[in-house]
Amino acid sequence: MNGNTVRKNTRREMLRDSARLAAGALLAPTFTGAAFGATLSSRLAQAAAPDPLASARQQMGATPIQSQKLADNLTMLSGPGGNVLVLAGADGKVTVDTFVSPAWTNLKAALDAISNAPLKIAINTHWHFDHTDNNAPLHAAGATLLAHENTKKRLSSAQDIPLFGFHFPPAPAGAIPEQTFTAAHQLGYGSGSITLQYFSPAHTDTDIYVHFQKTNVLHMGDIFFNGTYPFIDAASGGKFDGMIAAANKGLALADSRTKIVPGHGPLGDKEALAKYRDMLVTARDRIQKLKSSGKSVQEAVAAKPFSDLDATWGKGKMNGDAFVQIAYSTF
């Protein structure tokens, strides 16, 4: 057995231990805002379901869609999955992210209510199902699917999120992005422009931001969980330090008037993103200290390194113990 094999086995064991410790309590709150209020018993029941992914989709899909106007032609939709941003231009609509599949009927109704213009482009901020599930119906309705090349790669092959027992077969052809980019991409749309840029591995290895410069609106995807501890998907290449670097990139793009759309949570601004970044830095430093001292993930949880942060960032959705377990696998 060579050194590379030992490292792989150790990482696999760490992911397995984290899954065993965290899955039951975290399955519901990780991916959806309204579902954060679910009781522990319902979360445990969902984790024990024969198909936890179907259960998660069903729960999220039942969440009503809420609409918030950010500018004359820009609307944020929230509820059944990651926050969706909709630009309604004279030439058609651009969406950022797509909710979970059971929400399609309600999403279509919300899009129709915003504008009767045709669907032109659907952008994915990353590959996760609560942001890409409705790619296929949006494509069938006329939208060109646009994402980072790594999102296309992950949607084109089987994926797993071991922490929650989620398994994803390859997406159907109509759900896979047709247009991709490596580092950055510029869309000219109407009298403004939209900038898409790749983050280095952070929440996953597929994350991008979408910047609507004319209206000063920035969609950060799941780099930013506004007001809560984030989920970092180590199985998809997620890195804790990458989350901090990506948050700093968002802060550099923003001013005091920028509206910042998080992947999950309420609409934010530069101050909210800065507070979130500072929490990540504090959490990173504490976890690194525990890891460098040789603490196992179980010992790190017992040390309660985030107890003073829980009142602000735990809020009964993802507590500090769970975030320790997630963080330990992402360095």
Backbone torsions as a table, in degrees:
resi	resn	phi	psi	omega
1	MET	NA	120.8	-177.4
2	ASN	-89.1	175.8	-176.9
3	GLY	-62.8	-36.4	179.4
4	ASN	-62.7	-39.6	179.6
5	THR	-64.4	-40.4	178.9
6	VAL	-61.3	-43.3	-179.1
7	ARG	-63.7	-42.8	180.0
8	LYS	-62.9	-43.3	-179.4
9	ASN	-65.0	-39.9	179.9
10	THR	-63.0	-43.9	179.7
11	ARG	-65.2	-40.2	178.9
12	ARG	-62.7	-41.6	179.2
13	GLU	-65.5	-37.7	179.4
14	MET	-63.9	-44.1	177.4
15	LEU	-62.7	-40.2	179.9
16	ARG	-64.0	-44.7	-179.8
17	ASP	-64.0	-41.1	178.5
18	SER	-62.9	-40.7	179.2
19	ALA	-62.4	-44.4	-178.9
20	ARG	-62.8	-38.3	-176.9
21	LEU	-75.3	-36.1	-165.6
22	ALA	-108.0	-24.6	-165.3
23	ALA	-58.1	-45.5	-175.1
24	GLY	-59.9	-43.8	-175.3
25	ALA	-82.9	-16.1	-172.1
26	LEU	-106.6	-14.2	-169.4
27	LEU	-55.1	-46.9	-178.3
28	ALA	-71.7	-47.2	-170.5
29	PRO	-77.4	-14.7	-173.5
30	THR	-63.3	-38.4	-165.7
31	PHE	-110.4	-9.9	-173.9
32	THR	-141.2	140.8	-176.2
33	GLY	-68.2	-55.3	-175.0
34	ALA	-66.1	-29.1	-179.0
35	ALA	-75.8	-5.8	-179.6
36	PHE	-60.2	-25.3	-176.9
37	GLY	-82.6	2.5	-178.2
38	ALA	-61.2	147.0	-179.9
39	THR	-73.8	160.7	178.8
40	LEU	-60.4	-38.4	-178.6
41	SER	-63.2	-38.1	179.2
42	SER	-69.7	-33.9	177.5
43	ARG	-66.2	-43.7	179.3
44	LEU	-63.7	-39.6	178.0
45	ALA	-63.3	-39.5	179.4
46	GLN	-66.7	-40.9	-179.8
47	ALA	-63.6	-30.6	-178.7
48	ALA	-87.3	-2.2	-177.5
49	ALA	-64.0	149.7	178.7
50	PRO	-56.4	-36.1	178.2
51	ASP	-128.6	90.2	-176.8
52	PRO	-61.6	-30.5	179.3
53	LEU	-67.5	-44.9	177.5
54	ALA	-61.8	-38.1	178.5
55	SER	-64.7	-42.6	178.5
56	ALA	-63.8	-43.8	178.6
57	ARG	-60.7	-44.4	-178.8
58	GLN	-62.4	-43.5	-179.2
59	GLN	-64.6	-47.5	179.6
60	MET	-65.0	-42.4	-176.3
61	GLY	-62.6	-23.1	179.6
62	ALA	-80.4	-7.7	-178.5
63	THR	-76.0	128.8	179.1
64	PRO	-62.8	150.3	176.0
65	ILE	-86.5	130.7	175.3
66	GLN	-110.1	141.8	-175.5
67	SER	-116.1	135.7	178.9
68	GLN	-136.4	121.1	-179.5
69	LYS	-77.0	125.3	178.6
70	LEU	-103.5	-25.3	177.4
71	ALA	-160.3	175.8	-177.6
72	ASP	-54.1	-37.1	-174.7
73	ASN	-118.4	15.4	-173.9
74	LEU	-132.4	125.6	-175.6
75	THR	-130.8	137.4	173.4
76	MET	-100.6	129.1	174.5
77	LEU	-109.5	135.1	-179.6
78	SER	-135.1	158.8	177.2
79	GLY	138.3	-89.8	-170.9
80	PRO	-85.0	62.6	-179.3
81	GLY	129.2	-160.4	178.6
82	GLY	-67.6	151.0	-178.6
83	ASN	-58.2	135.0	-179.7
84	VAL	-107.1	136.1	176.5
85	LEU	-113.1	136.0	-176.3
86	VAL	-126.6	120.7	172.4
87	LEU	-100.1	121.6	179.8
88	ALA	-106.9	100.9	178.9
89	GLY	-104.1	170.2	-179.7
90	ALA	-63.1	-29.8	-177.9
91	ASP	-89.4	-7.5	-178.8
92	GLY	145.3	179.6	-176.1
93	LYS	-104.8	143.7	172.4
94	VAL	-116.6	129.5	175.8
95	THR	-113.9	148.6	171.4
96	VAL	-116.2	112.2	-176.5
97	ASP	73.3	169.0	-161.4
98	THR	-143.1	5.6	-177.5
99	PHE	65.3	-177.4	179.0
100	VAL	-88.2	158.9	-172.2
101	SER	-59.6	-38.8	-179.3
102	PRO	-65.2	-12.4	-179.5
103	ALA	-90.9	4.8	-172.7
104	TRP	-57.6	-46.5	-177.6
105	THR	-58.4	-44.1	179.5
106	ASN	-70.9	-35.4	177.6
107	LEU	-65.3	-44.7	178.8
108	LYS	-59.7	-41.8	178.1
109	ALA	-63.0	-40.1	179.5
110	ALA	-66.9	-40.9	177.8
111	LEU	-64.3	-41.5	178.7
112	ASP	-65.1	-34.0	-179.9
113	ALA	-70.8	-29.3	179.3
114	ILE	-71.6	-43.1	-176.6
115	SER	-165.9	149.0	175.1
116	ASN	-92.8	8.1	176.7
117	ALA	-67.9	152.5	-178.2
118	PRO	-69.6	157.3	173.6
119	LEU	-75.6	131.0	-177.8
120	LYS	-112.8	-48.0	-174.0
121	ILE	-140.2	137.7	171.7
122	ALA	-122.8	118.1	-177.2
123	ILE	-101.4	137.3	173.2
124	ASN	-104.6	127.0	176.4
125	THR	-74.5	-24.1	174.7
126	HIS	-169.9	-176.0	-167.9
127	TRP	-85.4	-16.7	-170.5
128	HIS	-56.0	146.8	-169.5
129	PHE	-61.1	-32.9	-178.5
130	ASP	-75.6	0.6	176.2
131	HIS	-118.8	-11.0	-174.2
132	THR	-129.9	-3.8	-170.8
133	ASP	-57.6	-31.9	-177.1
134	ASN	-100.5	23.2	174.7
135	ASN	-56.9	-46.5	-174.2
136	ALA	-62.6	-50.0	178.7
137	PRO	-66.2	-32.6	175.8
138	LEU	-65.6	-41.5	177.0
139	HIS	-63.4	-42.9	179.5
140	ALA	-63.3	-27.6	179.2
141	ALA	-83.9	-0.9	174.6
142	GLY	118.6	-4.1	-176.4
143	ALA	-81.6	138.0	168.7
144	THR	-81.5	130.3	-178.5
145	LEU	-88.2	128.2	-173.9
146	LEU	-131.1	131.7	-179.0
147	ALA	-163.3	175.1	173.3
148	HIS	-68.3	153.1	-177.6
149	GLU	-59.7	-30.3	179.4
150	ASN	-70.4	-29.6	174.7
151	THR	-64.6	-43.5	176.6
152	LYS	-60.4	-43.3	-179.4
153	LYS	-61.8	-43.9	-177.2
154	ARG	-72.0	-39.1	178.2
155	LEU	-69.5	-22.7	-178.2
156	SER	-83.2	-7.6	-178.9
157	SER	-134.6	164.1	179.3
158	ALA	-64.2	141.1	-179.3
159	GLN	-133.5	155.2	176.1
160	ASP	-135.3	145.3	166.8
161	ILE	-118.5	90.9	-171.4
162	PRO	-58.7	-32.8	-176.9
163	LEU	-55.9	-32.3	-176.3
164	PHE	-113.2	3.1	-178.1
165	GLY	70.0	26.0	-179.1
166	PHE	-89.4	130.6	172.6
167	HIS	-124.7	133.9	-177.9
168	PHE	-121.7	119.2	171.1
169	PRO	-70.3	168.3	175.1
170	PRO	-55.6	140.4	179.5
171	ALA	-68.8	152.1	175.5
172	PRO	-64.3	158.8	-174.7
173	ALA	-54.8	-38.5	-177.6
174	GLY	-72.0	-7.0	-179.9
175	ALA	-105.0	-1.7	-176.3
176	ILE	-94.5	131.3	-178.6
177	PRO	-53.1	132.3	178.1
178	GLU	-85.7	-32.2	-176.3
179	GLN	-115.0	127.1	-179.4
180	THR	-134.3	168.2	176.7
181	PHE	-146.2	165.9	-176.5
182	THR	-100.1	-52.2	-175.7
183	ALA	-113.7	-52.4	-176.7
184	ALA	-151.8	158.9	-179.0
185	HIS	-150.0	138.9	-179.2
186	GLN	-117.1	131.0	175.6
187	LEU	-113.8	123.0	170.0
188	GLY	-87.8	125.0	-175.3
189	TYR	-143.4	114.8	-176.5
190	GLY	62.7	-132.2	-179.1
191	SER	-94.8	4.8	-179.3
192	GLY	-123.7	-173.5	177.8
193	SER	-137.4	155.1	179.3
194	ILE	-122.8	126.0	178.9
195	THR	-106.4	129.0	174.1
196	LEU	-113.0	132.7	178.9
197	GLN	-142.2	142.4	-178.3
198	TYR	-80.1	137.2	167.4
199	PHE	-91.0	147.4	168.0
200	SER	-61.9	162.3	-176.1
201	PRO	-45.8	127.1	-174.9
202	ALA	-141.8	-95.8	173.7
203	HIS	-65.1	-42.2	170.6
204	THR	-141.4	-168.1	172.3
205	ASP	-99.8	21.1	-175.7
206	THR	-123.9	5.4	-167.9
207	ASP	-75.8	140.6	172.3
208	ILE	-133.6	162.5	165.4
209	TYR	-108.1	158.2	178.5
210	VAL	-128.0	115.6	-172.6
211	HIS	-112.8	115.2	175.6
212	PHE	-93.3	96.8	-168.5
213	GLN	-69.2	-40.8	-176.3
214	LYS	-62.3	-39.9	-178.6
215	THR	-94.6	-1.4	177.0
216	ASN	58.5	48.7	178.5
217	VAL	-122.2	133.5	-176.7
218	LEU	-125.7	119.2	175.0
219	HIS	-96.0	119.5	-176.0
220	MET	-97.7	-3.5	-175.7
221	GLY	59.4	-151.9	-175.8
222	ASP	-84.2	13.8	164.5
223	ILE	-63.1	-32.7	-171.8
224	PHE	-121.3	111.7	168.6
225	PHE	-104.0	103.8	-170.7
226	ASN	-74.5	111.6	175.0
227	GLY	91.9	-0.5	-178.4
228	THR	-137.0	161.2	168.8
229	TYR	-61.1	143.0	-179.9
230	PRO	-89.9	162.7	165.9
231	PHE	-92.6	131.6	175.7
232	ILE	-119.0	120.4	-171.3
233	ASP	-92.1	90.5	-179.2
234	ALA	-62.1	-33.1	-179.8
235	ALA	-66.6	-20.2	177.7
236	SER	-106.7	22.9	176.0
237	GLY	85.4	10.9	-178.2
238	GLY	-65.4	144.7	-178.1
239	LYS	-134.7	134.6	-179.5
240	PHE	-63.1	-47.7	179.4
241	ASP	-60.9	-32.4	177.2
242	GLY	-65.3	-33.6	176.5
243	MET	-62.5	-42.2	179.6
244	ILE	-66.8	-44.8	179.1
245	ALA	-61.4	-40.0	-179.8
246	ALA	-68.4	-40.6	176.6
247	ALA	-60.9	-40.4	177.8
248	ASN	-64.2	-36.0	177.7
249	LYS	-64.7	-41.4	176.9
250	GLY	-63.0	-41.3	178.9
251	LEU	-63.1	-36.1	179.8
252	ALA	-68.1	-25.0	179.8
253	LEU	-85.1	-18.7	-169.7
254	ALA	-97.9	154.7	166.7
255	ASP	-123.9	-172.3	-174.1
256	SER	-67.0	-15.0	-178.6
257	ARG	-103.3	-3.1	-177.0
258	THR	-68.4	132.1	172.3
259	LYS	-92.1	120.8	-175.0
260	ILE	-110.8	116.5	-179.4
261	VAL	-88.8	118.6	176.8
262	PRO	-84.0	163.7	172.5
263	GLY	-62.8	-37.2	179.7
264	HIS	-143.6	143.8	-179.2
265	GLY	104.6	176.7	-176.9
266	PRO	-72.0	163.5	175.4
267	LEU	-53.0	136.6	-178.6
268	GLY	-118.1	-175.6	177.2
269	ASP	-144.4	-174.7	-176.0
270	LYS	-62.5	-38.7	179.4
271	GLU	-63.3	-42.8	179.7
272	ALA	-65.5	-40.8	179.0
273	LEU	-66.6	-36.9	178.6
274	ALA	-65.4	-41.3	177.8
275	LYS	-63.5	-41.1	178.0
276	TYR	-62.9	-46.2	178.3
277	ARG	-59.5	-43.1	-179.9
278	ASP	-62.8	-38.4	176.0
279	MET	-61.6	-43.5	179.7
280	LEU	-61.6	-40.9	179.7
281	VAL	-63.6	-45.3	178.5
282	THR	-60.5	-46.1	-179.5
283	ALA	-63.7	-43.3	179.5
284	ARG	-58.6	-46.6	-177.4
285	ASP	-63.1	-39.3	-178.6
286	ARG	-71.0	-40.0	179.1
287	ILE	-67.3	-41.6	178.7
288	GLN	-61.5	-37.1	178.3
289	LYS	-64.7	-42.7	179.1
290	LEU	-65.9	-42.5	-179.2
291	LYS	-67.3	-41.2	-178.8
292	SER	-67.8	-22.7	177.1
293	SER	-85.8	0.1	176.1
294	GLY	88.5	12.8	-179.0
295	LYS	-70.3	137.9	171.9
296	SER	-75.2	168.4	178.8
297	VAL	-61.6	-37.6	178.6
298	GLN	-64.7	-40.6	178.6
299	GLU	-67.8	-36.4	178.4
300	ALA	-65.2	-42.0	177.3
301	VAL	-60.2	-44.4	-178.6
302	ALA	-63.3	-26.8	-179.6
303	ALA	-73.5	-14.1	178.1
304	LYS	53.1	54.2	-175.6
305	PRO	-68.6	-15.9	-177.6
306	PHE	-111.3	18.0	-174.5
307	SER	-59.3	-34.7	-179.3
308	ASP	-79.0	-14.3	179.5
309	LEU	-92.2	-19.3	-171.6
310	ASP	-61.2	-35.7	-177.5
311	ALA	-60.0	-33.3	-179.6
312	THR	-91.5	-42.6	-168.4
313	TRP	-107.7	-13.5	179.5
314	GLY	-83.3	-63.0	173.8
315	LYS	51.2	28.9	177.4
316	GLY	73.3	5.4	-176.3
317	LYS	-99.4	-59.5	170.5
318	MET	-136.0	113.0	-176.1
319	ASN	-84.0	175.9	-176.3
320	GLY	-62.1	-36.2	178.5
321	ASP	-59.4	-45.7	180.0
322	ALA	-64.1	-40.1	-178.2
323	PHE	-68.5	-33.6	174.0
324	VAL	-58.5	-46.3	-177.5
325	GLN	-62.1	-42.8	178.7
326	ILE	-67.1	-45.8	-174.8
327	ALA	-64.0	-34.0	-173.9
328	TYR	-61.9	-25.3	-177.2
329	SER	-93.7	4.4	-169.6
330	THR	-114.6	17.7	177.0
331	PHE	-111.9	NA	NA
